């Protein structure tokens, strides 16, 4: 199997990487909350951040806000961990433009979601990602999340793209562990396979994955890091993870991400407000009470 060739980076993007929320207050970026959250994450052992991803409400952020947010996280973290910038869209031209901007901001990698809404065929996905990788001066991570994009990267397409210069790996969020096993058996060893599905992420690592780009890590960063480390050493800890955190994962899915996690972070005192940008809106009523009860049960508030 040929070795994938990518732009050199001091990071390998493995382990627990948090898909960072974007705190807002009265409609604006809340940078003091960003600082508090990032410091808590780093102190708890998180190994990287995705900025401007799905959890960061990327469709609602302006280019200037993305630049401000990225620069601020880089400053607060002292660039001690990899910073991955979400640059994907359903336009190849726009994705190339955003990925070039990521390089100018000195991102360590670009996370490029499968184009949504326009439903490209697999050959279109190959052409899309090949164009983005060819134009990029930072490593590219594919992002397969069919629950949001409808179209899914097939295993055959992933293995084909794994041979493309500068495509470094994939965030695989289908939750299908068979997909993980097939990628591991067919892709170059240098190709990063990381989970994007919190519910199955530990079993995913036992199947050959090398980490997770996570939402639940906002809430249990230290605990997830410990379980991840054990799984990457070969320990079978999936049952332990599920038994402890199944309810928490269910609460995180009460409504569309990042609605529940922002309420959790607010209740935990890590961000000042659970505010989101429309059309997303904060939890209220019974669901908020369920989240509050679940956090109390886990001793998180």
C-alpha positions in Angstrom: 0.0 0.0 0.0 1.4 3.4 -1.0 2.0 5.8 1.7 -0.2 8.9 1.7 1.9 12.1 1.3 0.7 15.1 3.4 2.1 18.5 4.3 4.3 18.0 7.4 2.9 19.0 10.8 4.1 18.6 14.3 0.7 17.2 15.3 -0.9 13.9 14.4 -4.5 14.9 15.5 -5.1 11.7 17.5 -6.6 11.4 21.0 -9.4 13.5 22.4 -10.1 16.6 20.3 -13.0 18.9 21.3 -15.3 20.2 18.6 -15.5 23.6 20.3 -18.7 25.5 20.9 -18.8 29.2 20.0 -20.0 31.1 23.1 -22.2 34.1 22.4 -23.5 36.9 24.6 -26.0 39.4 23.3 -25.4 38.4 19.8 -21.6 38.8 19.9 -18.6 36.5 20.4 -18.1 36.0 24.1 -14.3 35.8 24.3 -14.1 35.7 28.2 -16.2 32.5 28.1 -14.0 31.1 25.3 -10.9 31.7 27.5 -12.5 30.0 30.5 -13.7 27.0 28.5 -10.4 26.5 26.6 -8.4 26.7 29.8 -10.7 24.2 31.5 -10.3 21.8 28.5 -6.5 22.1 28.4 -6.2 21.6 32.2 -8.4 18.5 31.8 -6.1 16.9 29.2 -7.9 17.6 25.9 -5.5 17.1 23.0 -6.8 19.5 20.4 -9.7 21.7 19.2 -11.8 22.0 16.1 -12.9 25.6 15.6 -15.8 26.7 13.3 -17.2 23.2 13.0 -20.8 22.0 13.3 -20.7 22.4 17.1 -19.2 25.9 16.6 -22.3 26.9 14.6 -20.2 27.5 11.5 -23.1 28.5 9.3 -23.8 31.6 11.4 -20.2 32.9 11.8 -18.8 35.6 9.6 -15.3 35.4 8.1 -14.1 38.1 10.5 -15.6 36.2 13.5 -13.9 33.0 12.4 -10.6 34.8 12.2 -11.1 36.5 15.6 -12.1 33.2 17.3 -9.3 31.2 15.8 -6.7 33.7 16.7 -8.0 34.0 20.3 -8.0 30.2 20.9 -4.5 30.0 19.5 -3.4 32.7 21.9 -5.2 31.2 25.0 -3.9 27.7 24.2 -0.4 29.0 23.4 -0.7 26.7 20.4 0.2 23.8 22.7 -2.3 21.5 20.9 -3.5 21.2 17.3 -6.1 23.7 16.1 -8.2 22.4 13.3 -10.4 24.8 11.4 -13.7 23.8 9.8 -13.7 25.0 6.2 -16.3 22.8 4.4 -19.3 24.0 2.4 -21.4 22.7 -0.4 -19.5 24.7 -2.9 -16.0 23.5 -4.0 -14.9 27.0 -4.9 -16.0 28.4 -1.5 -14.4 25.4 0.3 -11.1 26.1 -1.5 -11.4 29.8 -0.5 -12.0 29.0 3.2 -9.2 26.4 3.2 -6.7 28.9 1.8 -7.8 31.3 4.6 -7.2 28.5 7.1 -3.6 28.3 5.9 -3.2 32.1 6.2 -4.4 31.8 9.8 -1.8 29.1 10.4 -4.4 26.4 11.2 -2.8 22.9 11.7 -5.4 21.3 9.5 -8.7 21.9 7.8 -11.8 19.8 8.5 -13.9 19.5 5.4 -17.4 18.2 5.7 -19.1 16.3 2.9 -21.0 18.8 0.8 -24.6 19.0 2.0 -27.9 19.7 0.4 -26.8 19.3 -3.3 -26.3 15.5 -2.9 -23.2 14.9 -5.1 -22.5 11.4 -6.4 -19.4 9.6 -5.2 -17.3 10.6 -8.2 -18.3 14.2 -7.4 -17.0 13.8 -3.8 -13.7 12.5 -5.1 -13.4 15.5 -7.5 -14.4 17.9 -4.7 -11.9 16.7 -2.1 -9.1 16.3 -4.7 -9.6 19.9 -5.7 -9.5 21.1 -2.1 -6.5 19.1 -1.2 -4.6 20.3 -4.3 -5.2 23.9 -3.4 -4.5 23.6 0.3 -1.3 24.4 2.2 -2.6 22.6 5.3 -3.5 18.9 5.8 -7.1 18.0 5.0 -9.3 15.9 7.2 -12.4 14.5 5.6 -15.6 14.7 7.6 -18.3 12.1 7.0 -21.5 12.9 8.9 -24.5 11.5 6.9 -26.9 12.4 9.7 -26.4 16.1 8.6 -25.3 15.9 5.0 -27.6 13.0 3.7 -24.9 11.9 1.3 -22.2 9.7 2.9 -18.7 8.9 1.8 -18.6 5.2 0.8 -15.7 3.1 2.1 -14.4 2.8 -1.5 -14.4 6.6 -1.9 -12.6 7.0 1.5 -10.0 4.5 0.5 -9.5 6.2 -2.8 -9.2 9.6 -1.2 -6.8 8.2 1.4 -4.3 7.9 -1.5 -4.6 11.6 -2.5 -1.7 13.8 -1.6 -2.4 16.0 1.4 -5.6 14.2 2.6 -4.4 13.3 6.1 -7.4 11.4 7.5 -11.1 11.4 8.3 -13.5 12.2 11.1 -15.9 9.3 10.6 -19.3 10.2 12.3 -21.6 7.5 10.8 -21.4 5.4 14.0 -20.8 2.3 11.9 -18.0 0.3 13.4 -17.8 -1.9 10.3 -16.8 1.1 8.3 -13.9 1.8 10.8 -12.6 -1.8 10.4 -12.7 -1.6 6.7 -10.9 1.7 6.5 -8.2 0.4 8.9 -7.6 -2.7 6.7 -7.5 -0.8 3.4 -6.0 2.7 4.1 -2.3 3.6 4.4 -1.1 3.3 8.0 -0.4 7.1 8.0 -4.1 7.8 7.3 -5.7 9.1 10.5 -9.0 7.5 11.4 -10.8 9.4 14.2 -14.4 9.1 15.4 -17.0 11.8 15.2 -19.7 9.8 17.1 -19.5 10.1 20.9 -21.8 7.2 21.5 -19.5 4.7 19.8 -16.1 6.4 20.0 -14.5 4.1 22.5 -15.5 0.9 20.6 -14.3 2.8 17.5 -10.8 3.2 19.0 -10.8 -0.5 19.8 -11.7 -1.2 16.1 -8.5 0.7 15.0 -9.5 4.4 15.3 -6.9 6.7 16.8 -9.2 9.2 18.7 -12.4 11.2 18.7 -13.4 14.7 17.7 -15.9 15.1 20.4 -18.9 17.0 21.8 -19.2 15.1 25.1 -15.5 16.1 25.9 -16.8 19.6 26.7 -18.6 18.1 29.7 -16.3 15.2 30.8 -12.9 16.1 29.3 -10.8 14.4 32.0 -12.9 11.2 32.1 -13.0 10.9 28.3 -9.3 11.4 28.0 -8.6 8.6 30.6 -11.0 6.2 28.7 -9.5 7.2 25.4 -5.9 6.5 26.6 -7.0 3.1 27.9 -8.7 2.2 24.6 -5.7 3.3 22.6 -3.6 1.0 24.7 -5.9 -1.9 23.7 -8.2 -2.1 26.7 -11.8 -3.0 26.0 -13.6 -0.2 27.9 -16.5 0.4 25.7 -19.0 -1.2 28.1 -17.6 0.8 31.0 -18.0 4.0 29.0 -21.6 3.3 27.9 -22.7 2.3 31.4 -21.4 5.5 32.9 -22.3 8.0 30.1 -25.1 6.6 28.1 -27.6 9.0 29.6 -25.3 11.9 29.1 -24.9 11.1 25.4 -28.7 10.8 25.2 -29.1 14.2 26.8 -26.7 15.7 24.3 -29.0 14.5 21.6 -32.2 15.9 23.0 -32.2 18.5 20.4 -29.8 19.4 17.6 -26.1 19.8 18.6 -24.9 22.2 20.0 -28.2 23.2 21.8 -27.9 20.8 24.7 -24.2 21.1 25.3 -24.4 24.9 25.5 -27.0 24.6 28.2 -24.7 22.1 30.0 -21.7 24.4 29.8 -23.8 27.3 31.1 -25.1 25.3 34.0 -21.6 24.2 34.8 -20.4 27.8 34.9 -18.0 27.4 32.0 -19.8 29.8 29.6 -21.8 32.9 30.6 -24.8 32.2 28.4 -26.4 29.2 26.5 -27.2 31.6 23.7 -27.2 30.3 20.1 -27.8 32.0 16.8 -31.1 31.6 15.0 -32.4 29.3 13.7 -31.0 27.4 16.7 -32.4 28.4 20.0 -31.6 27.5 23.6 -33.2 24.6 25.5 -36.2 25.4 27.6 -39.0 23.7 29.6 -38.8 20.0 30.3 -35.7 19.4 28.3 -33.7 22.0 30.3 -34.9 20.3 33.5 -33.8 16.9 32.2 -30.4 18.2 31.4 -30.1 19.9 34.8 -31.2 16.7 36.5 -28.7 14.6 34.5 -25.8 16.8 35.4 -26.7 16.7 39.1 -26.8 12.9 38.9 -23.3 12.9 37.5 -22.0 15.4 40.1 -21.2 17.9 37.4 -23.2 20.7 39.0 
